[in-house]
Amino acid sequence: MRTAWGWPIMESMHFIGLSMLIGCIGMFDLRLLGIGKRIPIAAAHKLIPWGLAGFAINITSGSTFLLTEPNQYIYNPSFHFKVLFVTLAGLNALSFYAFTWRSVTADGAPPDAPRYAKVVAAVSLSLWIGVIVAGRLLTFYRPGDCPATGPGFIADCIPHVKR
C-alpha cells in the first residue's frame, strides 16, 4: 500500500468488488420489487454468489485501507456509518432468508414477491446506497482536533498525538 501503485490497485479492486456486489444484489432486489417479472426469482438468485464474491473482495481491499491508514477511518464518522449500513444490510439479508426465502423460491411461487420480501429489497437497496455514499464521504471528511471531552460514541475527532 505504500508503493506508487499499491493504493490505486486496491482502490480498483474495491471498485470491482463494489460493482459485483451492487450489480448482483441490486438486480436481485429489483427483481423482488417486481422489475423483470418474466425472470423467476430463483433464477435471479443465482447471481447472489457473485455478489458475495464482490463483498469478499471489498472486505479484503477495505481492510488494507484500514490497516494502512487507521486514523483516516477509525475517527471518521463516515466510516462508522459505512460499517453500520453494512451491518444492517447483513441483518436485513438474514431476515430475508429466515422469513421469506422459501416462499419466493418454492415451486409454483407467484412471479410477484410477497410484501415482506419487497420491504426487505427496498431496505437492502437503501442500505447499499448508504454504504456507497458513506464510503465516498470518507475522502471528503477529515475530523479536526479533539474537543476537551474527547470522542463520543461516534468519534468526532483525531486525538492529539504528542511527538
PyMOL commands that set and color helices and strands:
alter all, ss='L'
color gray80, all
select helices_A, chain A and resi 6-32+41-45+48-68+71-74+77-99+101-105+115-137
alter helices_A, ss='H'
color red, helices_A
deselect
rebuild
show_as cartoon
